[in-house]
Amino acid sequence: MPLVHISTAGQASPVFILTRNDVTGTVLIRTFVNLVTIIAALALSGVAAAQEHVSFATSDGGTVYADLYGKGDRGVVLAHGGRFNKESWEKQARTLAAAGFRVLAIDFRGYGQSRGPGQAEPLSAPLYLDVLAAVRYLRKSGAHTVAVVGGSMGGGAAGDASIASAPGEISRLVLLGASPDGPAEKLKAATLFIVARDDANEDGPRLPRIREQYEKAPQPKELIILEGSAHAQFLFQTDQADRVMREIVRFLSSP
């Protein structure tokens, strides 16, 4: 029994039309459609199941809980800002995983189930130890290189982790609306700074401090200044979100 296959733009699946009234053919078509639906559901469940929940110890006796996405030997740690948590990175983590990275989104001590010294006041706690623990977890899990993407508080911790790390332990840094709290000239990784021009807090614009730290950072380095005032991870809630993500993937994929 011949079928006509009509491919219509915007439809999730092709439409088949019977050229004559044939009950047997109709049953076959319904069976086929049901099979496609089942396969699609299994594929979607596989994507959802790709996330794994893990935990690991820090060097000062803490425990970090994290979400793991993707596979491969290129690792990326995602370090959240003070008003966010590990779940806030889900969309970006899945984008990076699709680009071939093994991604670990962490909760800092004092967030979620993560615990450690200083957790009651995260901004003054040694958060860089949480980042280093995540980097070392990925390396023990088979990652040949590990980069860190940090926003705001997480960006400062990422920078300080690079300063405290062994040479080559962290391959690249992306700092969103942030700079290291320690001396930028001691960074040990290629660094991409991304900041909105009018990003500010109660102390004033953040750009001058970030530019100062950028100037001190060793090569290779990049500074991208975006229009607007969105701070760090809030950039992903603006119309510049896609550009920010493209820049991150480009930088992390560079040889």
N, C-alpha and C positions, 0 to 999 in steps of 0.2 A: 504494500500500500504506500503510494508516494506521499511525501510530506513537503510542505513549503516552509522554509526557514526564513522568518522575517527578523532581521536585526534592527531594533529600534533604539536610537540614541536616548540615553537617560534611563532605560529599563534595566533592572537588576539581572534579568535572565532573558534568553531568547523566547520568542513566541512561536509555537508550532500550530499550523492550521491543517486540518484534515481536508483532503481534496474530495473525499466522498464519505458518506455515512457508513462507518465501519465500527461496530461495537468492540471488536477485538483490538482494533487499532487504538480506540479511545482508552481502553484499559492499559495498553502498553505505554501510551503517552503519560497517563496518570502515574504509572509506576516509575517512569523515567523522572518526572517532575519531583516525586516524593524522594527518589534516590538523590537527586541534586540537592534538595533541601537538607537531607540528612548529612551529606558530605559537607555542605556549607556550615551547618551547625557544628560538626566535629572540628572543622578548621577554625571556627571562631572560638570554640572552647579550648583549642590548643593554644591560641594566642593568649587567651586569658590566663591559662595555666602556666604560661612562660615565666610569670613572676614567682620568685622564690623568697621566702622569708628566712633570714639568717641572723646570727649573732656571733660576736667575737670579743675577745678581751682587749683592753687597752694596757699600755705599759705601766700605768699607775693604779691598776686594780679595778678599773671601770669595766662596764659591758656596753657595747654598742649594738643596737638592733638596726637592721637594714633590709631593704628590698633589692633583690638581684634580678636583673633583666638581661636577656640575650646570651650569646655565646661568643667565642673567639678569644684571641690572645692579645687584644688591645683593650685594656681596662680603662674605665672612667668612674671616678668617684663624684657624686653630686652632693654638695654641702649646702644646706638650706640657710636662709636668713632667720632673724629672730622672730619674725611673725609667721613663719612657715614651718613645715615638717617634711619628712621623707616622702609622704604621699603627694605633696605639692609638685614634685618633679615627674609625676607619672607620664604625662604627655611627652616631655622632653626625653625621658628615659627610653620610652618606646621608639622615639625617632632615632635616637643614638643606637639602640639595639638593632633597628632595621638597617642602619648604616654599617653594621658589622662590629659594633663595640659590645663588650661585656660591662654592664653598667650597675653600679652599686650606689643606691640612694640611701643615705644614712639619717638616723635621728641622732642629734647631738645629745650628750648627757643632760638630763633634765627635761627631755622631750620624749613623749611616748614611753616606752619601756627602758630606754637607755639610762644608765646610771654611772656615776663617777664622782670623784672629788670635785667640789665646787658647783655641783649641779643646781643648787638653790639660786645661784647668780651666774647664769651661763656667760654673760658678757665679760666676766672677769675670770672665768674658769679656763683651764688649759685645753681649749677645744681642739687645738692643733694635734693633740695626742689622739683624739677620735679620728681625725683625718688620716694620720699616719697609720693607725690600726686598720683602717679601711684599705689603704693602699697596700699594706702588707698582706691583708687577707686576700686581695685580688692576685697578688704575686704568688702567694702560696697555692692559689687555685689555678695557676697556669698562665696568668697574664704576663706577657713579655715586656709590655710597657703599660704604665698607668698615668693617666692625666687626672687633674682635679678641676671641676667647675664649681665655683662658689659664689653665692650671692650675699652681699652685705656682710653680716656677721660671719657667714660661712666662707665668704671671700677672704676676710681677714685671717680666718683660721687656716684656709688653704695656703695663703701666702706664708704664714708662719710655719706651716708644716714643711713647705719647700725649703725654708731657711734652716730648719732643724733636721732635714732629711740627709741621707747619704747621697753623694753625687750619683745621678742617674736613677735614683729611686722614684722620683716623680718626673715624668718626661715633659709635660706641658701643663700650664695653668690658664684658666679663664676666670677672670675676676669681674663680676657684675656689680657695678656701683661700689667697688671696694678696692682696697689696697692692703698690703701686709701691715700689721701693727709694728713688726720689727723692721730693721733696715732693708730697704728694697734692693740695695746693691748686693745683698747676700742671697738673693733669690737664686736657685739652682736650676731653674727650668725656663724654657721659652714661655713668654707670658703675653696673653691678650687681655687688655683692659677694655671694658665696654661700659660707658656711662652716658646718661642723658645730660644734656647741657645745663638744664635748669633743675637737676636733682639737688635737693637741699634738705637739711634738717634744722633743728633749733640753733645750731652753731653757724648756719649759713650754707652756701653752695658747697657741694662735695667735689666738684671738678678741680679746683685749685690744688687740693691735697692729693687727689688721684694723679693729676698731671705731674706734680712734684715727685711723687713716688715712681711714676712712669719714667721720668727723666733719669732717675737714679738707677733704675733696673738695668741689668746687663742685657746685651743682645743675645738672641733675637727677641724682639718685643714688638707689640702693636698697640695702638690706642685708637679706639673707634668712639667718636662722640656723636650721639644721636640727638635729634631735636626732641624737645619735650621735657617732662619733669619726672617721669616714672622712675622709681628706684628699684634697682636690682631685679629680683624675680617679678616685680610688678610690670616689667617690660613685656612679659609674656601675656599680659592682659591688654596690650595696646595693639594698634595696627602695624607696629614694627616687629611684632613677635616672630613672624616668618623670617624677616631679615636677620634678626638676632640669632635664630636657630641655624640659619644657613652659614652665618659667620662662624659660629661655634663648630659646626661639623667640618667646615673648610679648614679651620685652624687645627683641629684635632687630627684631621686626615693628612695634613702636610707631612712630608718626609722629614 
